Amino acid sequence: MKKLGLFLLAVVLMVGVAGCSSDDSNDNPLVGTWTTKMGDDTFVLTFKGDNTYTSTANGVASDAGTWSVDGNVLTVIHADSSKDTFTYSVNGNKLTINFSEGPLVYTRV
């Protein structure tokens, strides 16, 4: 059940495989495309400079919405208007998002 919960949270945050375009003027280090694996599953998050995001799980679109940060706190508002808040950090090409089940590390694509 814990793996399912972490999977669902990761899916909710995953962002599309499309890379950042030149109109991504936001200089936040979160902006970009990030990927992680959990077992046989691959998740991709894309945070765009216009504060929108998309996510995919195994190449299938799973969510989209808007994002914002305040210090090390990431807030995502999903397409259904629900909201999730997480602490995060970016260190080089690694993004760590701290889910309630534990941290998940993504690598910049």
Secondary structure, 3 states (H helix, E strand, C coil): CHHHHHHHHHHHHCCCCCCCCCCCCCCCCCCEEEEEEECCEEEEEEECCCCEEEEEECCEEEEEEEEEEECCEEEEEECCCCEEEEEEEEECCEEEEEECCEEEEEEEC
